[in-house]
Amino acid sequence: MSDHIVTSFDQELRELRNMIAEMGGLAEKSVADSVEALLKRDSQRAKAVIDLDASIDKLQRQVEERAILIIAKRQPLALDLREIVSALRVANDLERIGDLGKNVAKRVVAIQGHMQPNQLFGGFDHMADLVLEQLKQVLDSFAQRNVEEALSVWRSDGEIDAMYTSLFRELLTYMMEDPRNIGFCTHLLFCAKNIERIGDHATNIAETVHYLVTGESPAGERPKADTSTSLVDLPVPAK
């Protein structure tokens, strides 16, 4: 392969990485702004998050088109091919993260005008901080090809699951104690699940980083601690 072709190929891969970095920044903004909109009950910020999703979707399509073109033109092998496949996988996870941020924002708009007890928002801040920290860490690990950082995110997925289960239990209790909370708490349950799913996609990206660098998936099963499905049998408190 001539030096000119090699240089051109390297440039194409750099452009692909830059597109992923741009997507990552927008996905982080979507999550951060949607959570802030929820905590502050800010419908205008929520609507801006909803509008932002189109930009993330557009970038994902561009990544797909660029990756397919590179594969068709260059027929890459080994690490180069893994990099392109990894970019496709990460772009897909980032697009889903943008969707989940948008879903939270839509709930913020939906609860405007409803009864909103402040104590019901207590568990969201901590869980969202952890999810945002993991998302930033895993995107950095992808940019730097840092397997250890990626594995750190992968191993901590159970912590987010545990927070979600605790929040699920708290919201379910409020719903059982006062039927007037049911509609509002249902929206919050969906918000909590969306935030937890963002953590799952960060973990997906961590697995992609491991694959990119080593050619293999992480050993063992992904840590999980979501026991919310067992909480539906909680007893109804006595009146």
C-alpha positions in Angstrom: 0.0 0.0 0.0 1.5 3.4 -1.0 2.3 6.1 1.5 -0.4 8.2 0.0 -3.1 5.5 0.4 -1.9 4.8 4.0 -2.1 8.6 4.9 -5.6 8.9 3.3 -6.8 5.8 5.2 -5.4 7.2 8.5 -7.2 10.4 7.8 -10.5 8.6 7.2 -10.1 6.8 10.5 -9.4 10.1 12.3 -12.5 11.6 10.9 -14.5 8.6 12.1 -13.1 9.0 15.6 -13.9 12.7 15.5 -17.5 12.0 14.6 -17.8 9.6 17.5 -16.2 12.2 19.8 -18.8 14.7 18.7 -21.6 12.2 19.2 -20.3 11.5 22.6 -20.3 15.1 23.6 -23.9 15.6 22.4 -25.0 12.4 24.2 -23.4 13.6 27.5 -25.2 16.9 27.1 -28.5 15.2 26.4 -28.2 13.2 29.6 -27.0 16.0 31.8 -29.6 18.5 30.5 -32.5 16.0 30.7 -31.7 15.2 34.3 -31.3 18.8 35.3 -34.6 19.6 33.6 -36.2 16.8 35.7 -34.7 18.0 39.0 -35.6 21.6 38.3 -38.9 20.8 36.5 -37.6 22.9 33.6 -39.8 22.2 30.6 -37.9 24.7 28.3 -34.6 22.8 28.9 -36.5 19.5 28.4 -37.7 20.7 25.0 -34.2 21.7 24.0 -33.1 18.1 24.8 -35.9 16.7 22.7 -34.7 19.0 19.8 -31.1 17.9 20.3 -31.9 14.3 19.5 -32.1 15.0 15.8 -28.4 16.0 15.7 -27.4 12.8 17.4 -29.4 10.7 15.0 -27.9 12.6 12.0 -24.4 11.9 13.3 -25.1 8.3 13.7 -26.3 8.0 10.1 -23.1 9.8 9.0 -20.9 7.4 11.0 -22.7 4.4 9.4 -22.3 5.8 5.9 -18.6 6.7 6.5 -17.8 3.3 8.0 -19.5 1.4 5.2 -17.7 3.5 2.6 -14.3 2.9 4.3 -14.9 -0.9 4.4 -15.9 -0.9 0.7 -12.9 1.1 -0.4 -10.2 -0.1 1.9 -11.2 -3.7 2.8 -9.4 -3.3 6.2 -8.2 -6.2 8.2 -7.4 -7.0 11.9 -7.2 -3.9 14.1 -8.3 -1.4 11.4 -11.4 -3.5 10.8 -12.1 -3.8 14.6 -11.8 0.0 14.9 -14.5 0.5 12.2 -16.8 -2.1 13.7 -16.3 -0.6 17.1 -17.2 2.9 15.8 -20.4 1.5 14.5 -21.2 -0.2 17.8 -20.4 2.9 19.9 -22.4 5.1 17.6 -25.4 2.8 18.0 -25.1 3.0 21.8 -24.7 6.8 21.7 -27.8 7.1 19.6 -29.8 5.0 22.1 -28.4 7.2 24.9 -29.7 10.2 23.1 -33.1 8.6 22.8 -33.1 7.8 26.5 -32.2 11.4 27.4 -35.0 12.5 25.1 -37.4 10.1 26.8 -36.6 11.6 30.2 -37.1 15.1 28.8 -40.5 14.1 27.4 -41.6 13.0 30.9 -40.5 16.3 32.3 -42.9 18.0 29.8 -45.6 15.5 30.7 -45.5 16.2 34.5 -45.8 20.0 34.2 -48.8 21.0 36.3 -49.0 17.8 38.2 -48.5 17.5 42.0 -44.7 17.2 42.4 -43.6 16.3 46.0 -40.0 17.3 46.3 -39.0 14.3 48.3 -39.7 12.0 45.3 -36.7 13.5 43.4 -34.2 12.6 46.1 -32.7 9.5 44.6 -32.3 10.8 41.0 -29.4 13.2 41.6 -27.0 10.6 42.9 -27.8 8.0 40.3 -27.6 10.5 37.4 -24.2 11.7 38.7 -22.9 8.2 38.6 -24.3 7.5 35.2 -22.7 10.7 33.8 -19.4 9.9 35.4 -19.4 6.5 33.8 -20.4 7.8 30.4 -17.6 10.4 30.5 -15.1 7.7 31.7 -16.0 5.2 29.1 -15.9 7.8 26.2 -12.4 8.8 27.4 -11.4 5.1 27.5 -12.6 4.7 23.9 -10.7 7.8 22.8 -7.5 6.6 24.6 -7.9 2.9 23.9 -7.7 2.4 27.7 -8.9 -1.1 28.6 -8.5 -0.7 32.4 -10.7 2.4 32.4 -13.3 0.6 30.4 -13.3 -2.4 32.7 -13.7 -0.1 35.7 -17.0 1.1 34.1 -18.0 -2.4 33.2 -17.5 -3.6 36.8 -19.5 -0.7 38.3 -22.7 -1.4 36.3 -24.2 -3.2 39.3 -23.9 -0.1 41.4 -26.3 1.8 39.1 -28.6 -1.2 39.1 -28.7 -1.2 42.9 -29.5 2.6 43.0 -32.3 2.0 40.5 -33.7 -0.8 42.6 -33.7 1.4 45.7 -35.4 4.3 43.8 -37.9 1.9 42.3 -38.7 0.6 45.9 -39.1 4.2 47.2 -41.4 5.3 44.4 -43.5 2.1 44.7 -43.9 2.8 48.3 -45.2 6.3 47.7 -47.7 5.0 45.2 -49.0 2.4 47.6 -49.3 4.9 50.5 -51.2 7.5 48.5 -53.0 6.8 45.2 -52.7 10.4 44.3 -49.0 9.8 43.7 -49.6 7.0 41.2 -49.7 9.0 38.0 -46.8 11.3 38.9 -44.6 8.4 40.3 -45.2 6.4 37.1 -43.6 9.1 35.1 -40.7 9.1 37.6 -40.3 5.3 37.3 -39.9 5.6 33.6 -37.3 8.4 34.1 -35.4 6.2 36.6 -35.5 3.2 34.2 -34.2 5.4 31.3 -31.3 6.6 33.4 -30.5 3.1 34.4 -30.5 2.0 30.7 -28.1 4.8 29.9 -25.7 3.1 32.4 -26.2 -0.2 30.5 -25.2 1.5 27.2 -22.1 2.9 28.9 -21.3 -0.6 29.9 -21.9 -1.8 26.3 -19.3 0.8 25.2 -16.9 -0.5 27.8 -17.2 -4.0 26.3 -16.6 -2.5 22.8 -13.4 -0.8 24.0 -12.2 -4.2 25.4 -13.0 -5.8 22.0 -11.3 -3.0 20.1 -8.0 -3.3 22.0 -7.9 -7.1 22.7 -10.2 -8.6 20.0 -12.2 -10.3 22.8 -15.1 -9.6 25.0 -14.5 -9.1 28.8 -14.2 -12.4 30.7 -17.1 -13.4 33.0 -20.7 -12.1 33.2 -21.6 -8.5 33.4 -22.2 -7.4 37.0 -26.0 -6.9 37.6 -27.9 -5.8 40.7 -31.4 -4.9 39.4 -33.9 -6.7 41.5 -36.8 -4.3 40.8 -38.9 -7.1 39.2 -39.1 -8.9 42.6 -40.6 -5.8 44.2 -44.0 -6.0 42.5 -45.0 -8.4 45.3 -44.4 -5.9 48.1 -47.3 -5.9 50.5 -49.7 -3.0 50.4 -49.4 -1.0 53.7 -52.3 -1.2 56.1 -54.7 1.8 56.1 
